[in-house]
Structures are given as structure tokens and as C-alpha cells.
Amino acid sequence: MDLLSTLIQDAFWSGLAALGFAILFNVPPRALVWCALAGALGHATRTLLMEGGVEIAPATLVGASVVGFCAMGLARYQKMPSVVFSVSGVIPMVPGVFAFRAMVSLLRISTAKSDAVLQEALFSVFQNGIITGLVLAALAAGIAAPTLLFERRKPVV
């Protein structure tokens, strides 16, 4: 399958997931399409970078930043808080597979019959746990970066 086809499919399915979570979070109907587009664009960006050889955590940081910048612009355009667009937009990038593998390996530790199995399970827990943590940190940083860099607020005092 060629890259364009992969990106189109990726954007479609991640946009659909973002739309589903936006509906779950009771996003106003006029913002639903924009949430889906932000999620599709962010995830497709991450997929494009990963296809180019970038590891998942930095690719996720860039994808989440794309969602954050989209959310910032959409918030002004739609006169809504940016969190309406950003949270549902990054949900498709949550590292569920890595978290699942870490939990399964953690359970394997309790039933390990040999040192080799125990060592393999421990390695898997640490590897998948670290990837999960890095990707979650990248999501948080990507959402927050546009606001921290460009939004100017008057001091409270």
C-alpha cells in the first residue's frame, strides 16, 4: 500500500475516533466536524513522520502540536475554549497498545517459572511502560505548547 493511501485511511479512522470521543465528551454539534478534522490531521502527521523513520514519541509530539495549533485557531474561529478541539483530537494518539503490553507483561511476572521468563517480562514492562509514559508526556506537551508559546494573558495583579 502506498503512502498516500495509508495517510488517507489513517486520517479517516483517526478522525472518526476523534469524532466519537467528541460526541462522548458532549462537544457542541457545530464543533464536531472540526474536532474530527483536528484529530485526523494530527494523527496523519504522526503517521507520516513514523513512516519516515521518526520514533513514536517525537512523532507524537509533533502530531499533538499540530492538534494544539489547530485547536488554538479553531477556538478563536468558533469562539470556544481550545480544549474542546484539542482533547478529542489527541485521543486517537493515546498509546493503548504499549500500555496493554506493559500490563500483560506485569501479570506475566507473577507467573514466571524461570529466570529467563522473568527477565523477559521485566524488560517488556520497562520498555512498554517507558514508551507509554513518553508518548503521554508528548501528548500533554503538544497540546500545551501552542498556548504557552503564543497566548498572551494580562497579569492577574
N, C-alpha and C positions, 0 to 999 in steps of 0.2 A: 504494500500500500504506500502511495507516495505521501510526501509531507503535507501537501495542501489538503488532501483527503483526510489525513489524520487530524489536522488542525480544525477542519470544519466539523468533524464528528466530535472532537474533544470540546469545542466551543458549544455545540448543540447540547450535549449531555450535561456539561457543567452549568450551562445557562438554565437548563431545566431543573437541575438540583438547586441552584440559587433561587429560582422562582418558587420551588416547593418550600424552601426554608423561609422565604419572604412571606409566603402565604401563612405558614405556620406561626411566624412572628407578628401576624396581623399588620403587615405593612399596608398603607392605604393603596387602594386599587390603581390610582393614577401613577404610582411609583413602581408597580410590579415589573413592567417591561424593562425599566431602567435597571432594576436590581438584577434581572436575568442577563442583561447586556454587560453589566459590570462584572458579574461572575464569569460569563463566557470569555470576556476579553482578558481578565486576569489569569484564568486557568489556561487559556490558549497561549498566553505569553509564557507561562511557566513551562508548558509542554514544548513550545518552540525552543526555549533555552535548553531544556533537558535533551531534546533531540540533537541539539548542537554540542552536547557533551558537558554541559554545566551540571554540577551536582544539585540534588533536590533542595537543600536549604537555601543556597543563594538564588536559585531559580524561583523559589517560593517567595523570597524577599522581594524580588523584582516584580513578580506577579501580584503580590499583595500591595506593593507600592502603586502599581497601575490601578488596582481597585481603589486604593486610598485617594489617588488623584482624581479618578472618575467620580468617586463619592463626593469629594470636595466641590467639584464643578457642578455635579447634579444637585447638590444641596442648595447651591445658590440659584440654580435654574428652577428647581422645583419648590424652593422656599421651605425646605425641610432640613432636619438635622442630618449630617453626613453619615451618622451611624445607621440610619435607615438603609442606606445603599451598601455600606462597607461590610457590615456583619454578614448579611446574606450572601454578599459577593465573595467572601473568602471561605465560607463554609465548605464549598467543594474541594478546597485545598487542604483540609484538615487531614493529618496523616493517620487515618484509621487502620490501614494495613500494618504499619510499623508498630502502632500501639497494640494491636491484636497479637502480632508475633511476639512482642515483649511479654505480654500476659501469658500466652501459651507456654513460652519458654520458662517463665516464672513457675508455672504449675508443674512443668517437667522436672524442675529442680527437686521438688518434694518426692518424686517417684523415681529418681535416678538410682540405678542399681550399680553403676560403676563410676569410677572417677572420670572416664572419658566422656560419658553421657553428661555427667555433672558439669564438666568443663565446657562442653559444647553448649549446654543450656545457659550457663552463666555468661558466656561470650555473646550468645544471642540476645539475652536480656539487656546487657550493656549496650551492644551495638544498636539494637532497635529502639531502646529507651533513649539513647543519646540522639539518634536521628529524629525521634518523635519530639523531644524537647527542643532541638534546634529548629525544626520546622514550625513548631508552635511559637517560638520566640520570633522567627522571621515573619510569621503572620501578624503578630502584635506590632512589631516594629514597622512593617509595611503599611499597616493601617494608620499608625500614629505619625509616621514621618511627614506626610504632607501637611498635617495640621500643625505639627511642631515647627516645621520649617517656614511655612508661609502664612499662617493665620496670625494676625496681629490683634491682640486684645488690649483694651485700656487697662491700666493698673487699677486694682480694686481700691487702693488707698489714694 
